[in-house]
Amino acid sequence: MQDNTCRMHDNTSRPAVRASLHADHRELDSLLQRLMFAFKTNAGDEIDRLWGEFESRLLAHMEAEEKYLVPCLRRSHPGEIERLLEEHGLLRKKLLEFGTQLELHLTRLEIMRSLASALHAHASHEDRLYEWADSELAGKERSSLFSAIAHRTLSLVHR
């Protein structure tokens, strides 16, 4: 039985997975920086709004990677995919901890910095996966990934 999930393609004329997901990382980082500033200035309502947007966007980003990148790259790069999934689990745990502490008004700036540090390390690791995805992700999966990211962004903008 042939696996059609992931095929080698000449993707030079198609939008780059790496560029698209890097842009998403930059948007997430911008949101996190704005959240940290709101936290430093004790802007309560802004903290809640930014946290909700950041958490939703990060979870959707990870879900899109897991749905479209993981199946494609698991066979050719199993160790890297396991690491990606472990990091996603750790990030979800940090999101839950931070969200809980935020609701209980126990959040400290050090916790936010720890989350930011974990996210930056994770983004650095993902860079190689994105390069592989640019060469290995088939047209349908590539389009679905871009659609998932765009849909997620649009749904958050229209909240």
C-alpha positions as CSV (number, residue, x, y, z in Angstrom):
1,M,0.0,0.0,0.0
2,Q,1.4,3.4,-1.0
3,D,1.6,6.3,1.4
4,N,0.3,9.4,-0.5
5,T,0.4,11.7,2.5
6,C,3.9,12.9,1.8
7,R,5.5,13.2,-1.6
8,M,8.6,14.8,-2.9
9,H,7.8,17.8,-5.1
10,D,9.3,20.7,-6.8
11,N,7.7,23.3,-4.6
12,T,9.7,26.3,-5.9
13,S,6.5,27.9,-7.3
14,R,4.4,27.2,-4.2
15,P,4.1,29.3,-1.1
16,A,6.8,28.2,1.4
17,V,5.7,26.4,4.5
18,R,8.8,27.8,6.3
19,A,8.0,31.4,5.5
20,S,4.3,31.0,6.4
21,L,4.9,29.4,9.8
22,H,7.8,31.8,10.6
23,A,5.4,34.6,10.0
24,D,3.0,32.9,12.4
25,H,5.8,32.6,14.9
26,R,6.5,36.4,14.6
27,E,2.8,37.2,15.2
28,L,2.8,34.9,18.3
29,D,5.9,36.5,19.6
30,S,4.5,40.0,19.1
31,L,1.4,39.0,21.0
32,L,3.5,37.5,23.8
33,Q,5.6,40.8,24.0
34,R,2.4,42.8,24.2
35,L,1.1,40.5,26.9
36,M,4.3,40.9,28.9
37,F,4.1,44.7,28.5
38,A,0.4,44.7,29.7
39,F,1.4,42.5,32.6
40,K,4.3,44.9,33.6
41,T,1.9,47.9,33.4
42,N,-0.9,46.0,35.3
43,A,-3.4,46.5,32.5
44,G,-5.9,43.9,33.7
45,D,-8.5,43.8,30.9
46,E,-5.8,44.0,28.3
47,I,-4.0,41.1,29.9
48,D,-7.1,38.9,29.7
49,R,-7.8,39.8,26.1
50,L,-4.2,39.3,25.0
51,W,-3.9,36.0,26.9
52,G,-7.0,34.7,25.3
53,E,-5.8,35.6,21.8
54,F,-2.3,34.3,22.4
55,E,-3.4,31.0,23.9
56,S,-5.9,30.3,21.1
57,R,-3.5,31.2,18.4
58,L,-0.6,29.1,19.8
59,L,-2.9,26.1,20.3
60,A,-4.2,26.4,16.8
61,H,-0.7,26.7,15.4
62,M,0.4,23.5,17.2
63,E,-2.8,21.7,16.1
64,A,-2.2,22.7,12.4
65,E,1.4,21.4,12.7
66,E,0.2,18.1,14.2
67,K,-2.5,17.6,11.7
68,Y,-0.5,18.5,8.5
69,L,3.2,18.3,9.2
70,V,3.5,15.4,11.6
71,P,1.9,12.7,9.3
72,C,4.0,13.9,6.4
73,L,7.4,14.0,8.2
74,R,6.9,11.2,10.7
75,R,8.3,8.4,8.4
76,S,11.3,10.3,7.2
77,H,12.2,12.1,10.4
78,P,10.7,10.1,13.3
79,G,13.1,11.4,16.0
80,E,12.5,15.0,15.2
81,I,8.8,14.5,15.1
82,E,8.9,12.8,18.5
83,R,10.8,15.8,19.9
84,L,8.3,18.2,18.3
85,L,5.4,16.4,19.9
86,E,7.1,16.3,23.3
87,E,7.8,20.0,23.1
88,H,4.1,20.6,22.1
89,G,3.1,18.7,25.2
90,L,5.4,20.8,27.4
91,L,4.1,24.0,25.9
92,R,0.5,22.9,26.5
93,K,1.4,22.2,30.1
94,K,3.0,25.7,30.4
95,L,-0.1,27.3,28.9
96,L,-2.3,25.5,31.3
97,E,-0.2,26.5,34.3
98,F,0.1,30.1,33.2
99,G,-3.6,30.3,32.5
100,T,-4.5,28.9,35.9
101,Q,-2.1,31.2,37.6
102,L,-3.5,34.2,35.7
103,E,-7.0,33.4,36.8
104,L,-5.9,33.1,40.4
105,H,-3.9,36.3,40.1
106,L,-0.7,34.5,41.0
107,T,1.2,35.0,37.8
108,R,4.7,36.4,38.0
109,L,6.8,37.9,35.2
110,E,9.3,35.1,35.6
111,I,6.7,32.6,34.6
112,M,6.0,34.6,31.4
113,R,9.7,34.8,30.7
114,S,9.9,31.0,31.1
115,L,7.1,30.5,28.6
116,A,8.7,32.9,26.2
117,S,12.1,31.1,26.5
118,A,10.4,27.7,25.9
119,L,8.6,29.1,22.8
120,H,11.8,30.6,21.3
121,A,13.7,27.3,21.8
122,H,10.9,25.4,20.2
123,A,10.6,27.7,17.3
124,S,14.4,27.3,16.7
125,H,14.0,23.5,16.6
126,E,11.0,23.7,14.2
127,D,13.0,25.6,11.6
128,R,14.6,22.4,10.3
129,L,11.2,20.7,10.2
130,Y,9.8,23.6,8.1
131,E,12.7,23.2,5.6
132,W,11.9,19.5,5.2
133,A,8.2,20.3,4.9
134,D,8.9,22.7,2.0
135,S,10.4,19.8,0.0
136,E,8.2,17.0,1.3
137,L,4.7,18.3,1.9
138,A,2.3,17.5,-0.9
139,G,0.1,20.2,-2.5
140,K,-3.1,19.2,-0.8
141,E,-1.5,19.0,2.7
142,R,0.3,22.3,2.0
143,S,-2.9,24.0,1.0
144,S,-4.7,22.6,4.0
145,L,-2.0,23.8,6.3
146,F,-2.1,27.3,4.9
147,S,-5.9,27.3,5.1
148,A,-5.9,26.2,8.7
149,I,-3.5,29.0,9.7
150,A,-5.5,31.6,7.7
151,H,-8.9,30.4,9.0
152,R,-7.6,30.5,12.6
153,T,-6.3,34.0,12.1
154,L,-9.5,35.2,10.6
155,S,-11.7,33.7,13.2
156,L,-9.7,35.4,15.9
157,V,-9.8,38.8,14.1
158,H,-13.6,38.6,13.9
159,R,-14.2,37.7,17.5
